[in-house]
Amino acid sequence: MLTTDIFLATLIYAVMGIVIFIVSFVLVDLLTPGKLWAEIIERKNMAVALLAGAVAIGISNIIAAVMHG
């Protein structure tokens, strides 16, 4: 049964995961030469888009593994 404690814990973990993902993705954007989003949107660079997608999946997997235990 879903209790308030379980719901709040799930909500807190979800928010923490989203915040950690955003911070780490911004950090990757700062560490790579150029701006990722400008390169993807303005110049339509498919290679950079694939890199950004792979980084996003990798970061998500790491966050999920850490939170799962």
MARLUM-878780 format. One line per 4 residues: their letters; for each residue x, y, z of C-alpha. Coordinates in Angstrom, 2 decimals. Example, Ala and Ser with C-alpha at 12.3 -4.5 7.8 and 13.67 -1.06 7.14 Angstrom:
! MARLUM-878780
as = 12.30,-4.50,7.80  13.67,-1.06,7.14 $
! end
This chain:
! MARLUM-878780
mltt = 0.00,0.00,0.00  1.21,3.49,-0.84  1.73,5.49,2.32  2.69,9.12,2.68 $
difl = 6.24,8.21,3.70  6.79,6.09,0.60  5.28,8.75,-1.65  7.46,11.49,-0.17 $
atli = 10.60,9.35,-0.39  9.86,8.59,-4.03  9.24,12.25,-4.78  12.46,13.31,-3.04 $
yavm = 14.53,10.70,-4.92  12.96,11.74,-8.23  13.70,15.43,-7.64  17.25,14.63,-6.51 $
givi = 17.84,12.53,-9.62  16.55,15.26,-11.93  18.65,17.94,-10.24  21.80,15.80,-10.32 $
fivs = 21.17,15.00,-13.99  20.76,18.66,-14.94  23.85,19.74,-13.01  26.01,16.97,-14.47 $
fvlv = 24.77,17.61,-18.02  25.54,21.33,-17.69  28.98,20.39,-16.39  29.57,18.18,-19.45 $
dllt = 28.42,21.06,-21.67  30.92,23.38,-19.99  33.78,20.88,-20.31  33.28,20.24,-24.02 $
pgkl = 34.59,22.78,-26.53  31.83,24.99,-27.90  28.19,25.04,-26.91  26.39,21.73,-27.35 $
waei = 22.90,23.15,-27.84  24.02,25.82,-30.30  25.88,23.17,-32.28  22.86,20.85,-32.31 $
ierk = 20.12,23.42,-33.02  21.82,26.00,-35.22  24.33,23.89,-37.14  22.27,20.66,-37.11 $
nmav = 25.33,18.63,-36.10  24.13,15.04,-35.80  27.39,13.79,-34.27  27.10,16.24,-31.37 $
alla = 23.44,15.29,-30.92  24.42,11.62,-30.67  27.16,12.49,-28.19  24.72,14.48,-26.05 $
gava = 22.22,11.62,-26.13  24.84,9.07,-25.15  26.03,11.30,-22.32  22.44,11.75,-21.10 $
igis = 21.83,7.98,-21.09  25.15,7.33,-19.34  24.51,9.93,-16.65  20.99,8.59,-16.12 $
niia = 22.29,5.04,-15.69  24.89,6.16,-13.17  22.32,8.15,-11.16  19.88,5.22,-11.17 $
avmh = 22.58,2.80,-10.01  23.68,5.10,-7.23  20.14,5.68,-5.97  19.20,2.02,-6.22 $
g = 22.13,0.98,-4.10 $
! end
